[in-house]
Amino acid sequence: SEKRLFIVQLYFFDDFESGDLTHTENGVSWAGSNAGAGDDLRVSELNARAGRYALEFTFGGGPDGDDAWSEQRWNFGNRYPEMWLRWDTFVPANFTHRSQDNIGSPANNSILFLWGGVPDGAMWAAAIQAWPTAGDSSLTFSNSRPVQGLLSDPVRPDARLFAAADRGTWFTITVHMRLATVANNDGEIQLWKRRASTGTDELLFARTGLAIYNANGNFMEFGYVLGWSNSGFLETTIFYVDNFTLSTTPLELR
């Protein structure tokens, strides 16, 4: 039988001003910083949203057919059916989401991955991904382990997370994820984007009434931000993440 969830209020915030990944709060801790050959991930002083430090994700450049990998993982420290996440993202000036369709390779890139249990186990897992639209990154959602099997949205060209206008700028991403209950297909996900130029949270992506329930383990326990880039990048492309927040209560929207 499924382990019962102990619903407690969680709040975690890290602006990386410690200069490292040692911050813990309410049971949350950073886990692996993973990167492939020619890629890198570190706390850096080169480009912070505020203060001195931010997380620096380096995706090494390469020809068509090459991918790249840079991800930061964390441990929630408990099991949660609902979560709010927020972080600031810097999109590099040379960013372009290339399409590899012409050589038969996938071109999707990871934005956020949440799961319970081991990453490749039988418990719940889902991802927010991006696919190329004329050099921009358009959102899609894929729930990889509900009881019902794979649930995947089509790519939404109008939901452009990384657009041409964002290159060389910071903006804020807010995500709300709630898993379904046994009795109802009431799972939901929303993603908002707040550009500094507007100061307003734009609802970029939303799904409600989702059958995202897994009897083997219906909870969020781990996660990572960014991660595998199947499209890869022609030039070395460096993202930054700052002011990372997790909460079990709603984060204020503007």
N, C-alpha and C positions, 0 to 999 in steps of 0.2 A: 504494500500500500504506500501511497505517496506520503512523505514526511510533511507534517503540518507546518505551515509558515508561522513564524513568530513576527507579527507585524509591529515593528518599532519605527520610530521616526529617525530618519537618516539625513544627515547633511555633511557634505564634504566639499572643501574648497582649497584649491592650490594655485597660487600665482607664481610658484617656482622661485620665489625670492630667497629660499634657502640655498639656491644654487645647485640643488640636486633633487633626487626623487625619494627622499627619506620621510616626507610628510605623511602622517597617518592621522585619521580623525574618525571617530565613531565606528571603528572597525575596518574602515576602508584603507587599503594600502596599494601602492603601485607594485606591479608584478614585472614581467619581462619587457625589456626594450629590445625589439627584434628588428634586424635589418639584413638584407641580402648582400652579396658581394658587390662592392662599388656603391652601396647605400649606407646610410648612417642615421642614428637617432641619439640626441644628447640634449641636455639643458645648456642653453647658449645665451651669451650676452649680446649677440649680434643684432637681434631685432625683437624687442619686447613690446607688447601693447601698452603696458605701463610698468614702471619700475625698471629693473635691470635684466630680468631673465625671462625666457620662454622656452618651450620645447621646440627643438629644431628637427624636422623630418627631411632628410636628404634622399631624393630618388635620383640615382645616377643615370646619366644619359646613355643611349645606345641606339643602334639601328632598328629598323622595323623587324619585329619578331622577338625583340628583347623586352622582358618585363622588369619590374623593380619592386622592392619590398621595404617598407619602413612602418612599424606599428608600435604603439605603446599600450600595454595591457594594465588592467587593475583588477583587484579582488574586492567585491562589495562587502565581504566579511559576514554576510548573512544571505538569506534567500528572500527575494522580494518579487511580488507579482506586478508591481507598478513602480515606475521610476521617471524622474525628470532629470535631464542632462543639459548642460550649457557649457559652451566654450567659445573663445575668440579664435578666429582663424585668419592667418595672413596668406593670401594667394599671390604667388610670385609673379613678377611682371612678365616673365617669359613663359607662363603657363599656357599650354594648349593640350586638350584631350584628344590625342590622335586616335584614329580608327585603324584597326588592324584587320578589318574584315576582308580586305583584298588579298591577304595572305593566309586566310583561314584561321587566324588566331583570335581569341576573345579580346574585347577592349573594355571590359568592366573594371572599375576600381572601387576598392572598399572605402567607405566613409565611417561606418560604425558597425560593430558586431557585438551582440549580447547573447549570453547562453548560460545554462545551468549544467553543472557536472563537468565531465571532461569534454574538451572541444569537439571530439569526434564520437561522443557517446550517444545514448538514446534519449537524453533529456532535451528540453526546449532550446531552440537556437534560432536567431534571425539576424538579418543584415540589411542595412541601408547601403545601397550601391549607387554608382554613377556610371552612365554610359555616354559616349560622345554624341554631341549634336553640334555640328559645324564648329568644332574646336572647343565648345563649352562642355560642361558636365551636367547631364540631366539625371534626375533621381529615379530610382526604382526600389521596391521593398521585396525582400525574399525571406519567407519563413521556412527554414530548411527542415525542422523536425517537429511539426505538430502531429497528432495522431492521424489526421486525415491525409497526410502526405505533403508534398511540396506545394506551397502556396507562393506564387510569384506574380507580381504586378508587371504589366508592360512598362517599358520606358516612357517617361512623360516629358516630351520635349519642352513643355511650358514650365516645368519645374527645374529651372537651371540654378544649381547650387553654386557652381563656379562659372561665371559668365565673363565675357570680355570686359565689361565695365568694372569687374572686381579685381582685375589684375593690378598688382602693386598696392592693394588696400587690405585693411583689416575689416572683418565683419563678424557678427555674433550668430551662432547656431544654437537653437533651443529645440530639444527633442522630448516628447512625452510618449512613453510606451506603457500600455496596460494589457496584460494577458487576459484571455477569456476565462470565464468560470466554467465549471462542469455543466451547469444547466443552460447556459446561454452563450451564444456566439457574440459576445460583447467586447471582444478585444479591440484595441484601437491604437493608432500611431499618428502623431502629428509632428511636423518639422517646421519651425519658423526661422526666418533669416532677417537679421537686422543690420542694414548698412549704416555706417556712420553718417552718410550724406542725408539720410532720412530720419534716423533715430527711432524708427517704427518697426515693430516685429511683423513681418509679412508672412502669412501662412502659405508656405510654399508647397506643402504636401500633407495630405490627410486621408486616412482610411478608418472607417468605423465598422462595427458589426463583424469583426474578423473572427474566424474560428481558429484562433491561435491558442490552442490548449493542448497540452501533452501530459497524459496520465502518468508517464514515467518520471516526470519532474517538471512541474509547471511553475518555474520561477527563474528569475535572473540572479546569477551568482558571480559572473565574471563579465568582462567586456574589454574591447580595445577600440582605439580611434585611429583612423586612416588604416594602413595595412597594405595588402597586396594591390599593386597596380598592374593588371594584366595588359593594359595598353602600353605601359612603359612611357618613357619620354625621350625625345631625340636629344635634348640638352639636359644637363643636370638641373633638377627642379627642386627648390627648397621651400617647404611650407613651414609655418610656425603656428603653435597652439599656445594660448595663454588663458589664465583665469578659468580653470576647469572646475565645474561644479556638478555635484550629484545631490539629489534630494528626493525624498519620498512624498513631499508636499509640493503643491504647484509653485513653480517659479514665476515671479511677476513678469508680465508682458506689457509692452508699451504700445 
